């Protein structure tokens, strides 16, 4: 699966951004998809995931502020980010799980990764 993330940018605290990740190369509707992020000097961490049936999961740090969604017709997964905080500053990566495993919060569950898009939130 080839993944192309976009939508990153610079925003002030309290603002919003929507990330997109376009997929190709495999039947999109059969994939589970996730978003991870890596802040400067930190390890990559789970942000959100969405299953084949649009069941969604979130890290506690973003719950209530971020929303993951998918459009199977457009083979795209989205991450709507509201009420952004400076601590949300990171490179955001989308990822695809071809086998719909249970450990959606683990990097090793995912088979394919996009190139990352930078989100910068200023105070």
C-alpha positions as CSV (number, residue, x, y, z in Angstrom):
1,X,0.0,0.0,0.0
2,X,1.3,3.4,-0.9
3,X,0.3,6.2,1.4
4,X,0.6,10.0,0.9
5,X,-0.1,12.2,3.8
6,X,-0.9,15.9,3.5
7,X,-2.5,18.8,5.3
8,X,0.1,19.7,7.9
9,X,1.1,23.3,8.6
10,X,1.5,25.9,11.2
11,X,-1.4,27.0,13.4
12,X,-1.9,28.8,16.7
13,X,-3.1,27.1,19.8
14,X,-6.8,26.5,19.8
15,X,-6.9,26.3,16.0
16,X,-7.7,23.3,13.7
17,X,-6.2,21.3,10.9
18,X,-7.3,18.4,8.9
19,X,-4.8,15.8,7.8
20,X,-5.5,13.6,4.8
21,X,-3.8,10.4,3.8
22,X,-4.5,9.0,0.3
23,X,-3.9,5.3,-0.2
24,X,-3.4,3.2,-3.3
25,X,-2.3,-0.3,-4.2
26,X,-4.7,-2.5,-2.3
27,X,-8.4,-2.7,-1.6
28,X,-8.8,0.3,0.7
29,X,-12.0,-0.9,2.4
30,X,-10.2,-4.0,3.7
31,X,-7.6,-2.0,5.6
32,X,-7.4,-0.7,9.1
33,X,-5.6,2.7,9.2
34,X,-3.9,4.6,11.9
35,X,-2.2,7.9,12.6
36,X,0.9,8.2,14.7
37,X,3.1,11.2,15.5
38,X,6.6,11.9,16.5
39,X,7.6,15.0,18.4
40,X,11.1,16.4,18.4
41,X,13.3,14.2,20.7
42,X,10.5,11.8,21.4
43,X,9.5,8.4,20.2
44,X,6.7,7.9,17.8
45,X,3.3,7.5,19.5
46,X,-0.2,6.3,18.6
47,X,-2.8,9.0,17.9
48,X,-5.8,7.3,16.4
49,X,-7.0,4.3,14.4
50,X,-10.0,3.3,12.4
51,X,-11.1,-0.2,11.5
52,X,-12.8,-1.6,8.4
53,X,-16.2,-0.9,9.9
54,X,-15.2,2.6,10.9
55,X,-14.8,1.7,14.6
56,X,-12.4,4.2,15.9
57,X,-9.8,4.5,18.7
58,X,-7.9,7.4,20.2
59,X,-5.0,8.1,22.5
60,X,-6.1,9.7,25.7
61,X,-4.2,12.8,24.9
62,X,-6.3,13.6,21.9
63,X,-9.7,12.1,22.8
64,X,-12.4,14.7,22.4
65,X,-10.3,16.9,20.2
66,X,-9.3,14.7,17.2
67,X,-11.6,12.7,14.9
68,X,-10.4,10.0,12.6
69,X,-12.6,9.1,9.6
70,X,-12.4,7.3,6.3
71,X,-13.8,7.7,2.8
72,X,-13.6,4.4,1.1
73,X,-14.7,5.8,-2.3
74,X,-11.8,8.3,-2.2
75,X,-9.5,5.8,-0.5
76,X,-8.5,8.4,2.0
77,X,-8.3,8.6,5.7
78,X,-8.6,11.9,7.6
79,X,-7.6,13.2,10.9
80,X,-9.6,16.3,12.0
81,X,-7.6,18.1,14.7
82,X,-9.4,20.7,16.8
83,X,-8.4,22.7,19.9
84,X,-4.8,22.2,19.0
85,X,-2.1,22.6,21.7
86,X,1.6,23.3,21.4
87,X,2.2,19.7,22.7
88,X,0.5,18.4,19.5
89,X,3.5,19.7,17.5
90,X,5.0,16.7,15.7
91,X,5.4,14.9,12.4
92,X,2.2,13.0,11.8
93,X,2.3,9.6,10.0
94,X,-0.5,7.6,8.5
95,X,-0.2,3.8,8.4
96,X,-2.1,0.8,7.0
97,X,-2.7,-2.5,8.6
98,X,-3.5,-5.1,5.9
99,X,-4.5,-7.8,8.3
100,X,-6.8,-5.9,10.8
101,X,-5.0,-6.9,13.9
102,X,-6.1,-6.1,17.4
103,X,-3.1,-4.1,18.5
104,X,-4.0,-0.9,16.6
105,X,-2.0,1.2,19.1
106,X,1.3,-0.5,18.3
107,X,3.6,0.5,15.4
108,X,4.4,-3.2,14.7
109,X,0.8,-3.8,13.8
110,X,1.1,-1.7,10.6
111,X,2.6,-2.8,7.4
112,X,2.8,0.4,5.3
113,X,3.7,4.0,6.3
114,X,3.3,7.3,4.7
115,X,6.1,9.9,4.6
116,X,4.8,12.2,7.4
117,X,3.5,15.7,7.5
118,X,4.6,18.3,10.0
119,X,2.2,20.0,12.3
120,X,3.4,23.0,14.3
121,X,1.2,24.6,17.0
122,X,2.4,27.8,18.5
123,X,1.3,29.3,21.8
